[in-house]
């Protein structure tokens, strides 16, 4: 998903537009996570970028996407660029020393 969402609308408040963006992101993540995993893979991982534009987008963790969208609104931008790319991943085993 690579999409630029507007943060201004003549009849809607910016906060409601941000809620709509967050709902779209959540729906996309759920849809991608429900896809069948390839053989030998544990879960779907995501490469995420959020920013005012594609050029200024910062890499964020999937758990931080919602907060980053709110930060774009707080910075006063007119649009919000969200990029979510799914990729198969395998869990890494922890060593006994790190426990």
Phi, psi and omega in degrees: 000118174232111187211143174252121181257136175284145178250010176231141179207140183296332185247350183244145176282152182299324180298323179289326177293322178295320176299322178294320178296314179299321178295319178297319180295315180298319179295319179296315180299317179297317180296318180291321181291337180276354178290153181293134180279143174294163180298134177080016182241143184266322185201170175267127176253162183228137170264120187238140174222138178221139178184182180287332178212171180296326182286327183262006182293138179256146177286130179226159175285153183301328179287343183260002185298314182299316179295321180293324177296317177297324179293324178297319177295317181296330178286350177086023180285157179271344181213162180229122178263128179234129177233120178232117180240122181274149177210145177287144181217160179240138179290140178266135179283140178279149174278158181292337180290329183279349179275000000 
